[in-house]
């Protein structure tokens, strides 16, 4: 029998991207729960509101790049953080949280329980 999913709401208004991503990653893993076990997947759904008001420090807005490869010759694409944040703030936050979760079999299951609203 599966456990019911426990909702947790996080407000992102004016928060710094990296610090917010670490706190969300810890919540998705269930590390705040006294019954935490690394091999167990405790179902916590994290709902983030106000993702468009995320802040970054330093010169990251102009210098940080998101790169991906399309699979075609010469298909290396890149986008600056400023452009990515204006187009899709949920992509930026989701990318940061995914990078802070452990690289194991539970990662994709935990990312499915992250809900981001603008």
Secondary structure, DSSP 8 states (H G I E B T S, - for coil): -----EEEEEE-TT-BHHHHHHHHHHHHHTTTSTT--TTS---EEEEEE-GGG-B--TTHHHH-EEEEE-SSTT-EEEEEHHHHHHH-HHHHHHHHHHHHS-SSTTHHHHHTTEEE--
